[in-house]
Amino acid sequence: MKQSRITAILTVAGMLAAMWVLEILDTPLGGHLDRQFGIQSGSTDSPWTVLTAPFMHGNFAHLIGNSLPFLVLGSLVAFSGLGRFLLTTLIVAVVSGVGVWLFTSNGVITVGASGLVFGYFGYTVLRGIIERRTVDIVIMICVVIFYGTMIWGVLPQHPGVSWQAHLFGFLGGLLAAYVLPKRDKPGQISQRSIGGAQGGYYAP
């Protein structure tokens, strides 16, 4: 498990590094990659963009704003292990992306990692309630203290900011926390062990 946690945290760092590399490449291209890999509402040509849009950002200010919360909250989810982190990320990306596609005006392109950020926030909060493990409860309390005001981001507030990505990302995180199997508490042997040998711009 320890090795899985380390690998998962390194995966979070690698994802963030990829976001920075893509923005460095996209800036001189005038946002061409955003248009190519962002979610275009109402378009059925590229459904796979629900997985690529979180890696794209409208500009460096957008990326900088997402970087620290992505790294912190992503690492807290990664503390559960690589497999759970990847499944959580997949669930959040799909739920957030589909929500953006369905409820954003046609032709709008949405990019940004904050759908994942809100998803990780929702996951860590609900997971602490479901698991009732000391470490998860401590993580939940810390997340609420430092990031609790994020919840207001699920409401429409600022033009050009995708509350749809925030809201459905948050819901995706809750869904992941609910549907993924509970982990065994330290010293507990699971039943499985006994029986066997995931036209404009919106910047989320």
N, C-alpha and C positions, 0 to 999 in steps of 0.2 A: 504493500500500500504506500509506503514512504516513497519508493521509486516512482510509483504512478503519480503521486502528488507533485514530485519534482518535475516530472515530464510534462504534466498538465500546466504547471506554472510557466515552464519554458515555452509551452505552446501558446499561452496567453501573450508572452513577450514577443514571440515570433509573429503572431497575428498583428500586434501593434506595429512591429517593425515593417511588416508588409504594407500596412496602411500608409506609413510615412514614405516608403519607397514609391508607392503608387501615386501619392500626391506630388512628390518631387518630379516624377515623370509626367504627370498630367498638367502641371502648372504651365510649362512652356507650350503644351498642346492646346491650351485654351479651354480645358474641360472636356476634351473629346472622350476621354475614358469614362467620365461621369455619364455622358450621354449613352455610351456603349454598354456600361455595366450597371447603371442605376435602374431603379424600378420605374417604368413608364406606365402610369395608371391607364387602365382601359386597353392596353396593348396585350395581345396574346402571342406576340412573336417571340418573346424571350422570357419564359417563366423562370428560368434558372437565375435571373437577376435577383431573386429574393435571397440568394446565397452570396452574391457578389456585391450588392449595394452597400452592405455594412463596411466594406473595405474602402469605399470611395468617399471623398469629402469635397465640399464645394470650394474650400480654400484652406489655408494653413490655420487661420483663426478657428474655423470649424473643427479641424482636426485636433488642435491644441485643447480646445474645450472638452473634447471627448476622451483624450488620451489618459489622463490621470484616473477618472472614474472607471474607465474600461480596464485599466491595469489593476486597480485596487479591487473592484467588485469581481472582475474576471478571475483574479487570483484567489479570492475567497470561495468562489464556486469550484475552482480547480483544486482546492483543499480536499474536496470529496473524491478526487481521483480523475484520471484522464478520461476513462470511459464515460463517467457521469458528466464531466465538463463538456465533452463533445456532443453527447445526446442533448444536454440542456441547450447548448449553442444552436444545434440544428432545430430543435423545437421552437426556440425563441425566434430564430431567423425566419422560419417558415410562417409562424403565426403573425409576426410583425409585418413581414413582406406581403402576405395575403391581405391583411387588414389595410395596409397602405394602398394596395392595388384596388381594393374594393371601394374604399371610402375617400379617396383623394380624387380631385377633379381630373377628368380625362386629359391626357397629354402632359401632365406634370411629372417631372423626373425627381425621384426622391433618392437621396444618398445619405450615408452617415452611419456611424456605429452606435448612436444612442438608443436605437431600438434594442440592441444587445445589452447596453448598459442598464436600461430599465428592466429588461428581462432578468439580468443577474440580480438586480435589486429585489425584484419580486420573488425570485427563487430563494435567496438567502433568508428573506423574512419568513416566508411560509415554511421553508424547510426547518427552521428552528422550532416552529410550532408543531410540525408533524413528527419530527424525529425525537424531540425532547432530550437530545444528548447535550451534555454540558457545553461542549465546544460549539455546537450549532446555536445554542441559546446565546452564548457570549457573542458569536458572530452576528446574530440577529440584532442584539441590543446595540452593538457598535455601529452596524449599518444604519439602524433607525436614528441613532444619535447624530451621525455625521452626514447621512444622505437622506434623511426622512423628508426633507422639504422637496426632494425630487418629485414626490407624488403629485405636486401641482402641475408638473409638466405634462400630465395626461389630459389636461384641459386645453382647449383652444385659447391661446394667449397672444402670440406674436406672429404676424404675417411672415411667411417663408419658413416657419418652423413646423415640422410635421408632428403635430400632437397625435396623429394616427399611428405613427411609428412608435411613439412613446407608450400610448395606451395599449396597443396590441402586443408590443414587446413585453410590457409589464404582465399582461394576461398570459403571454406565452411562458414567462418565468413561473407564474403561479401554476400553470398547467404542468410544466416539467417537474416542479416540486411535488405535485400531487400524484402524477402517474408513474414516476420512476420509483422502483422498489426501495423500501426502507432498508437502511444498512444495519447490520448486526452491531449491537453495542459491544464494547470491549469485553472479552471473556464469554460472550454468548456464541453458541454453536448454532448455525442456521440449519433448517430442515434440509436444505439443498446439500449442505456439507455432509449430513448424516447419510443421505441416500445415494450420494454419488462418489466415485473414486477421485440520431436530429432538417405642352409647351412652356415649363418653367422649372424651378428647382425648389425642392423642399430639403431642408437640412436638419435631420433628426439628431 
